[in-house]
């Protein structure tokens, strides 16, 4: 029960990695403030989490005997996101941890029009980069005011550590690294740690959908092979949650400003 009495704010909590992080932290005693947009993007080739998905996350947290507050909120909307967090802190009484997990990918083999291409760029940058910034800025006042320190995990990607053809997704994840590096220095005096976890492909809807498979096939056709070094094609969300839990714990109290790959050797592989 490393997190008993602590409260974690998790974006993208409706499904996939976000839900996994929420349930893992709750299993070790944390109460959860979870948000998700619960609305689809026309530029993304797969559906987002639904309201029922977010309710299921809450049910799983409560089944572990923990308190939970969920809201439908868009990380692109700084005002709405702050209101959702404020409601959660009011209900649960404090804030200790942040996991910025909300993200989308618009990976498709080809866009039909320039307008579609521009919209895809805007959606990915707004969610994956601006959304992470909005999440951090919403949470920082509570972490600082608590006077207890804290920790913030930004969910990146192997695309944020090496070049890939994923366009806006790669750009957004490199930007997340920049956010982390700046905040890790700014918040160190308040004993607030900031790190990025970089997964390889994970068995969630973002990676397992027709549009992504078409994109990967196009990469292979161009001689670009996205393979892990270890003999595993997809990690499970729980594999990422294991590292998130460690980095939020006191066992990682001197780890900040770091990029942590959970990638089965993907980044290190050269072929």
matplotlib code that plots the C-alpha trace (Angstrom):
import matplotlib.pyplot as plt

x = [0.0, 2.7, 0.1, -2.3, -3.9, -2.5, -4.5, -3.6, -5.0, -5.1, -6.1, -7.3, -8.6, -11.5, -9.7, -6.3, -3.2, -5.1, -7.5, -4.6, -2.7, -5.8, -6.5, -2.8, -2.4, -5.7, -4.6, -1.8, -4.0, -4.4, -7.7, -8.2, -9.3, -9.9, -10.9, -11.5, -13.0, -15.4, -15.8, -14.4, -12.1, -12.8, -9.1, -8.4, -9.0, -10.4, -13.0, -12.1, -13.3, -17.0, -18.8, -19.5, -15.8, -15.0, -17.8, -16.2, -12.8, -14.6, -16.2, -12.9, -11.3, -14.2, -14.1, -10.6, -12.1, -10.7, -12.5, -12.8, -14.0, -14.5, -15.4, -15.8, -13.1, -11.1, -7.4, -7.3, -9.7, -7.6, -10.5, -12.7, -9.8, -9.0, -12.6, -12.7, -9.5, -10.8, -14.0, -11.9, -9.6, -12.6, -14.1, -10.9, -9.1, -5.6, -3.4, -0.1, 0.4, -0.3, -0.3, -0.8, -1.9, -4.4, -3.3, -4.3, -2.7, -4.0, -1.6, -3.1, -1.5, -2.6, -4.8, -7.4, -7.2, -5.0, -7.7, -7.7, -3.9, -4.0, -6.8, -4.9, -1.8, -3.9, -5.7, -2.6, -0.6, -3.5, -4.2, -0.7, 1.3, -0.9, -3.0, 0.0, 0.9, -2.6, -2.7, 0.6, -0.5, -3.8, -2.1, 1.0, -0.8, -2.3, 1.0, 2.9, 0.3, 0.2, 3.8, 4.4, 6.2, 4.8, 5.4, 4.3, 4.5, 4.0, 3.3, 5.5, 6.4, 9.4, 8.4, 9.7, 13.1, 13.9, 12.8, 9.7, 7.4, 4.4, 4.5, 2.5, 2.6, 6.4, 6.6, 4.1, 6.1, 9.4, 7.6, 6.5, 10.2, 10.8, 7.9, 9.3, 12.8, 11.7, 9.2, 11.7, 14.0, 11.3, 9.6, 12.6, 12.7, 9.2, 10.3, 8.1, 9.6, 8.7, 9.6, 8.5, 7.7, 8.2, 6.3, 6.8, 3.5, 1.0, -2.1, -4.7, -7.1, -4.5, -2.1, -4.6, -6.8, -7.0, -5.6, -2.5, -1.9, -2.1, 0.4, 2.8, 2.5, 3.5, 6.5, 7.7, 7.2, 9.6, 12.2, 11.4, 10.9, 9.4, 10.5, 11.2, 14.5, 12.8, 10.5, 7.2, 5.1, 2.9, 3.3, 0.2, -1.0, 0.0, 3.6, 3.6, 1.6, 4.4, 6.9, 4.4, 3.8, 7.6, 8.3, 5.5, 6.7, 9.3, 11.6, 12.2, 12.5, 15.7, 14.6, 13.5, 14.1, 14.5, 13.2, 12.3, 11.8, 9.5, 10.1, 11.4, 14.6, 12.9, 14.9, 18.2, 17.7, 19.4, 17.8]
y = [0.0, 2.5, 5.1, 4.9, 8.3, 9.8, 11.1, 10.7, 12.8, 10.8, 12.0, 9.6, 7.4, 5.9, 3.0, 1.5, 2.8, 5.5, 2.9, 0.6, 3.3, 4.2, 0.6, -0.1, 3.0, 2.2, -1.3, 0.2, 2.6, 5.7, 7.6, 8.6, 11.7, 10.6, 12.5, 11.5, 13.3, 10.5, 11.8, 10.7, 12.6, 12.5, 12.5, 9.4, 5.9, 4.4, 5.3, 7.1, 5.9, 6.3, 7.5, 3.8, 3.1, 5.9, 4.6, 1.2, 2.6, 4.2, 0.9, -1.0, 1.6, 1.5, -2.3, -2.0, 0.0, 3.4, 6.7, 8.0, 11.2, 11.1, 13.8, 14.2, 16.8, 17.7, 18.3, 20.8, 23.0, 24.5, 26.1, 23.0, 20.8, 23.0, 22.9, 19.1, 18.9, 21.4, 19.3, 16.2, 17.8, 19.3, 15.8, 13.8, 16.5, 16.7, 16.0, 14.1, 12.6, 13.4, 10.9, 12.8, 9.8, 11.3, 11.0, 10.2, 9.1, 9.8, 7.5, 6.7, 5.7, 8.8, 11.8, 12.5, 16.3, 19.1, 20.0, 16.5, 16.6, 20.0, 18.8, 15.7, 17.8, 20.2, 17.4, 15.5, 18.6, 20.0, 16.7, 15.2, 18.4, 21.3, 18.8, 17.7, 21.3, 22.1, 19.1, 20.0, 23.7, 22.7, 20.4, 22.4, 24.8, 22.0, 20.1, 23.1, 24.3, 20.8, 21.3, 17.5, 17.3, 15.0, 13.4, 13.9, 11.3, 12.3, 9.5, 9.8, 7.2, 5.7, 8.2, 10.8, 9.3, 8.6, 9.7, 8.1, 8.9, 9.5, 13.2, 15.1, 12.2, 12.2, 16.0, 15.9, 13.3, 15.1, 18.2, 16.3, 15.7, 19.4, 20.1, 17.5, 18.9, 22.4, 21.4, 19.0, 22.0, 24.5, 22.2, 20.6, 23.2, 22.1, 18.4, 17.7, 15.2, 15.1, 12.2, 10.8, 7.1, 6.1, 2.9, 0.9, -0.3, -1.2, -3.5, -0.7, 0.7, 3.3, 0.6, -2.1, -0.6, -0.8, 2.7, 1.9, -1.4, 0.4, 2.9, 0.3, -1.6, 1.5, 1.9, -1.6, -1.0, 1.9, -0.2, 1.0, -1.9, -1.1, -4.1, -4.6, -6.3, -8.6, -11.2, -9.4, -7.5, -5.5, -4.7, -4.8, -1.6, -3.2, -3.3, 0.5, 0.9, -1.1, 1.6, 4.5, 3.1, 2.8, 6.3, 7.8, 5.8, 6.9, 4.2, 6.6, 9.7, 10.9, 10.2, 13.4, 14.9, 11.5, 9.7, 6.1, 3.7, 0.7, -0.5, -4.1, -2.7, -0.9, 2.4, 0.6, -1.6, -0.4, -2.4]
z = [0.0, -1.1, -2.0, 0.9, 1.6, -1.6, -4.6, -8.3, -11.2, -14.4, -17.8, -20.5, -17.7, -19.6, -21.2, -22.1, -20.3, -18.4, -16.9, -16.2, -14.3, -12.3, -11.2, -10.5, -8.2, -6.5, -5.8, -3.8, -1.9, -4.0, -4.6, -8.2, -10.0, -13.6, -16.7, -20.3, -23.3, -24.1, -27.7, -31.0, -33.3, -37.1, -37.7, -35.7, -37.3, -34.1, -31.4, -28.2, -24.8, -24.0, -21.0, -20.2, -20.4, -17.9, -15.6, -15.7, -14.7, -11.7, -10.9, -10.9, -8.7, -6.2, -6.2, -4.7, -1.8, -3.1, -3.6, -7.2, -8.9, -12.7, -15.1, -18.8, -19.7, -22.7, -22.0, -24.8, -22.8, -20.0, -18.2, -18.3, -17.2, -14.2, -13.2, -13.4, -11.3, -8.8, -8.3, -7.7, -5.2, -3.4, -3.1, -2.3, -0.3, -1.8, -4.8, -4.8, -8.2, -11.9, -14.8, -18.1, -20.2, -22.6, -26.2, -29.7, -33.0, -36.4, -38.2, -41.6, -44.8, -46.7, -46.1, -48.8, -48.6, -47.3, -44.9, -43.4, -43.1, -41.3, -39.0, -38.1, -37.2, -35.1, -33.2, -32.3, -31.2, -29.3, -27.4, -27.0, -26.4, -25.4, -23.4, -21.4, -20.7, -19.6, -17.3, -15.7, -15.2, -13.7, -11.2, -10.2, -7.8, -5.8, -5.6, -4.5, -2.0, -0.4, 0.7, 0.6, -2.7, -5.3, -8.7, -12.3, -15.0, -18.6, -21.0, -24.0, -26.7, -28.4, -31.1, -28.7, -28.5, -32.2, -35.6, -37.2, -40.0, -37.7, -38.4, -35.7, -33.3, -33.3, -33.0, -30.1, -28.1, -28.6, -27.3, -24.2, -23.4, -23.5, -21.1, -18.7, -18.8, -18.0, -15.3, -13.6, -13.0, -12.1, -9.6, -8.0, -5.2, -4.2, -4.2, -7.1, -9.6, -13.3, -15.7, -19.0, -19.6, -23.2, -24.2, -27.4, -29.0, -26.3, -26.7, -26.8, -29.4, -30.4, -31.7, -32.7, -35.4, -39.1, -39.8, -37.7, -39.5, -42.8, -41.7, -40.4, -43.7, -45.5, -43.3, -44.0, -47.8, -47.4, -45.6, -42.1, -39.7, -36.3, -34.2, -30.5, -29.6, -27.2, -28.6, -27.9, -30.5, -28.1, -24.4, -22.1, -20.4, -17.0, -18.2, -18.4, -15.2, -13.3, -14.2, -13.5, -10.0, -9.4, -10.5, -8.3, -5.3, -2.7, -4.1, -7.0, -4.8, -6.5, -10.1, -11.9, -15.3, -16.9, -20.0, -19.0, -22.0, -21.4, -24.9, -25.1, -26.5, -29.4, -29.2, -28.8, -31.8, -35.0, -37.7]

ax = plt.figure().add_subplot(projection="3d")
ax.plot(x, y, z, "-o")
ax.set_aspect("equal")
plt.show()
